Amino acid sequence: MTDVRIEPWCGDDLDLLRRLNAPEIREHTGGPETDAQVVARHERYVRFGGTGQGCMYSVVLPDGSRVGSVGYWEREWHDQRVYELGWAVLPGHQGRGLATAAVRAAVAVVRARRNHRWAHAYPSVDNAPSNAVCRKAGFTLLGETEFEYPPGRLMRANDWRLDLAA
């Protein structure tokens, strides 16, 4: 297994979020945001950890390098409360299993919470690497769906589901 840890998002992670805002990373999620949007997102991530409804984490290598993000949050999906997971890894660190390891670590956190039976992820149907992360992390593909992300923009996504009670 790839050696990474996840740490709750903190005030020092703004630079990481700016680097994760690159066109090649945001290609399947509506494209890069303005710097003001990135700063607002960062502030939400910092506050989010204390809400009990989810948490964002930075993905950290053994040497302390912060190379990505992973998080979970509650949402309503088909009349049921579920957790949604999302992640991103910097281009120079992709293809090494870091996203899969980070998603597995986040899944361990939501499993321990015992609040919801299901976790979902909704990568674009065209995002082969993120769909592979879902498969490798143990999610089951339920099929394609129309998904709104970013807000106001519909995309074709795969609906992947993981049984947190298993």
C-alpha positions in Angstrom: 0.0 0.0 0.0 1.2 3.5 -0.8 2.4 5.4 2.3 0.4 8.6 2.7 -1.5 10.1 5.6 -4.4 12.5 5.6 -4.4 15.6 7.9 -7.4 17.9 8.5 -7.3 20.9 6.2 -5.7 23.9 7.9 -4.9 27.6 7.3 -1.5 26.7 5.8 -3.1 24.7 2.9 -4.1 27.7 0.8 -1.0 27.3 -1.4 -1.8 23.6 -2.0 -5.4 24.5 -3.0 -4.0 27.1 -5.4 -1.8 24.4 -7.0 -4.7 22.0 -7.2 -6.6 24.7 -9.2 -4.6 23.9 -12.3 -6.4 23.3 -15.6 -5.2 19.7 -15.9 -6.6 18.9 -12.4 -9.9 20.8 -12.8 -10.5 19.6 -16.4 -13.4 17.4 -15.3 -14.9 19.7 -12.6 -15.7 22.9 -14.5 -12.2 24.3 -15.0 -10.0 26.5 -12.8 -11.6 28.9 -10.3 -10.6 32.5 -9.8 -8.3 33.3 -7.0 -11.1 34.8 -5.0 -13.1 31.5 -5.5 -10.1 29.5 -4.3 -9.6 31.7 -1.2 -13.4 31.3 -0.4 -13.2 27.5 -0.9 -10.1 27.4 1.3 -12.0 29.2 4.1 -14.9 26.8 3.7 -12.5 23.8 4.0 -10.9 25.2 7.2 -14.3 25.9 8.8 -15.8 22.6 7.5 -13.8 20.4 9.8 -15.6 21.7 12.9 -19.2 21.2 11.6 -19.5 17.4 12.0 -21.0 17.2 8.5 -17.7 16.3 6.8 -14.1 17.2 6.6 -11.4 18.1 4.0 -7.9 16.7 4.4 -4.6 17.4 2.8 -2.8 14.3 1.4 0.7 14.2 3.0 3.7 12.1 2.0 6.1 10.7 4.6 8.5 13.6 4.0 5.7 16.1 4.9 5.0 17.2 1.3 1.4 18.1 0.8 0.4 16.7 -2.6 -3.4 16.6 -2.7 -6.7 16.8 -1.1 -9.5 14.3 -0.1 -12.7 14.9 1.7 -16.1 13.8 2.6 -19.4 15.6 3.2 -23.0 14.8 3.7 -25.5 15.1 0.9 -29.0 14.0 -0.1 -29.0 11.4 -2.9 -32.1 9.7 -4.0 -34.0 10.6 -0.9 -31.2 9.3 1.4 -28.5 10.9 3.4 -25.1 9.7 2.2 -21.5 10.7 2.3 -19.9 12.0 -0.9 -16.2 11.8 -1.4 -13.9 13.8 -3.6 -10.2 14.1 -4.2 -7.4 15.6 -6.2 -3.6 15.0 -6.5 -1.0 17.3 -8.0 0.1 16.2 -11.5 3.7 15.3 -10.5 2.3 12.8 -8.0 -0.4 11.2 -10.0 -0.3 7.5 -11.1 1.4 6.3 -7.9 -1.7 5.2 -6.0 -1.7 8.2 -3.7 -5.4 9.1 -4.5 -6.5 5.5 -3.8 -4.6 5.4 -0.5 -6.1 8.8 0.5 -9.6 7.7 -0.4 -9.2 4.5 1.6 -8.0 6.6 4.6 -11.1 8.9 4.3 -13.4 5.9 4.0 -11.9 4.6 7.2 -12.9 7.9 8.9 -16.5 7.8 7.6 -16.9 4.2 8.4 -15.9 4.9 12.0 -18.5 7.7 12.2 -21.3 5.2 11.7 -23.7 7.9 10.5 -24.6 6.7 7.1 -24.7 3.3 5.3 -23.4 4.5 1.9 -20.6 6.6 0.5 -20.7 7.8 -3.1 -18.3 9.4 -5.5 -19.3 11.0 -8.8 -16.3 11.3 -11.2 -17.0 12.4 -14.7 -17.5 9.5 -17.1 -14.5 10.9 -19.0 -12.2 10.9 -16.0 -10.6 7.5 -16.3 -8.1 8.0 -13.4 -10.8 9.0 -10.9 -13.0 6.1 -12.0 -10.0 3.8 -11.5 -9.6 5.2 -7.9 -13.2 4.3 -7.2 -12.8 0.8 -8.4 -9.5 0.2 -6.6 -10.9 1.7 -3.3 -13.8 -0.9 -3.4 -16.7 1.2 -4.7 -19.3 -0.5 -6.9 -20.3 1.2 -10.2 -24.1 1.8 -10.2 -24.1 3.5 -13.6 -24.1 6.9 -15.3 -26.0 9.8 -13.9 -26.5 13.5 -14.5 -24.7 15.4 -11.7 -24.6 19.1 -11.0 -21.0 20.2 -10.5 -20.0 22.9 -10.2 -23.3 24.4 -9.1 -25.3 25.4 -12.1 -23.5 23.0 -14.5 -24.7 19.5 -15.3 -22.2 16.8 -16.1 -22.3 13.1 -17.0 -20.9 11.3 -14.1 -20.5 7.7 -12.9 -22.3 7.0 -9.6 -20.0 4.8 -7.5 -21.2 3.5 -4.2 -19.5 1.9 -1.2 -21.2 0.1 1.6 -19.9 1.5 4.8 -21.4 -1.3 6.9 -19.5 -4.0 5.0 
